[in-house]
């Protein structure tokens, strides 16, 4: 478990495993679906060495890891035990999500698990086509046919694989989903349309369909379901709803086999009779509509898709295009969408190389090499989040370059004919039935142009001034290295007083730490920061909190109140509880404590300032809960920390 510690940290800072409804991964990122995204500590995650960045999109909390995300995902699953927690997703109907967010969440959940193998089999098929075009072997050879079988295996039987992933997403029996998909591609069904039909439905319309078989007298319209995506998704969605209802009405003793029995018995015929034909017609419509849009102005389509693809990827919007592209391959045997965006990663590679050559910053040079290699092979997120986006201008130049590449492929009628690899591994997927045609060479030209143009633009125009050595982002990072400001909110409502004026030598001398004190007017103590309860005394009169930056805060309600043995104090948290800023920690009765002869003056001290510190007590005032009480200034250059009062 190489990434076990990283997995523990990620789970902790997404709000703990109890806050995780589900987690999947794609090529570079962990895609969490959280119960409450506000419980996640985004800034801490983004600051971790092994995390590239964090994105929120489509109802998902996405932690971008990089190329090794599959290994990190396995560690997250192992540490969090999420495989056994899939039941937590059983009922999402009450969750308030926009229609678009639901769509993105469903599509990504269904297709993301298949993308790695889909790209791998596509690469094998693409290289097989390339070697055939180069005359290395004929299409009758054993090499060609075996490699073709491997290359076609996933896409031909796609309904079976999507039956599993879709049923998992819809919280149904995954093997039932696979059985539905297998029925759709059952070889014997494809031979039933031989000979004259019994009769024809919808004669004279675009839906005209010959009928060769019936089911209980109901006509069955035979369709080709191999490589299709929409029929199986709709079928498993309906099956999941039926399965839930059957689970409720069938007795437990026979539920194991009768639920799948009735689900398959109802859904498979229903799919062949109703769902399949409607879904197939819908797929034809989407394919024809997208092709019509591209035929109207392929140049504009190429420029827009190429230029904005990285923006779509950043926000997860690309999932809206992926099923259309796959559907086009199934319906028409080729696709424009996946072609026009295929040179984008080469634009990123060129820009990153230009940045690497031009910059004088060793950190950027070091990051650029692996980022450029990763982008060359089609995985651009490390380059986007690590280099181009923080530097701002290189990111804009990447979009411009990608638009040029998309336009070139549109002008040269470049298409993809199979699901292939990413980056340079996607080149063979552009080989069509006619071999190395103008479209294929258009794709090569676009990729080379993106690589060269990206480098040139980044080298000459990637900086505000040629002599500029770092972006504003880097300057801010440098400044923050010298002055790190950390605010502590007031946990009480009352008057702020000097710690030196507290009538307790341990506090007033600073022996327990630097800070301030409050004379409270309300008996309610809230968390001054987000963090965890590191200590709480059995008498509930004192509490310790460690915030997300590791700062330890001690709050002692009253002086010598330990003698009350917990009377008049009521705690609402326990040790090691995670708390949010402003959360109520302890209620206490001010009047009763005073009647018992004790002061309610409450010291609030920072107990772990490691460097020399001082306190500026310029102005004292009355504060309400949540208002700024003090600001810690970590000054790494001077080696001093300053703890300042509310107005400083």
PyMOL commands that set and color helices and strands:
alter all, ss='L'
color gray80, all
select helices_A, chain A and resi 4-13+17-19+37-39+42-47+69-80+82-89+99-133+142-156+158-169+174-184+187-191+230-249+252-296+298-314+319-332+337-340+344-358+362-376+381-391+393-411+423-430+438-461+472-482+499-501+505-508+561-564+590-595
alter helices_A, ss='H'
color red, helices_A
select strands_A, chain A and resi 20-25+29-34+53-57+60-64+199-201+209-211+213-215+218-220+483-489+494-498+514-520+524-526+531-536+542-547+552-556+569-571+578-579+584-588+601-606+612-616+622-623+628-635+640-645
alter strands_A, ss='S'
color yellow, strands_A
deselect
rebuild
show_as cartoon
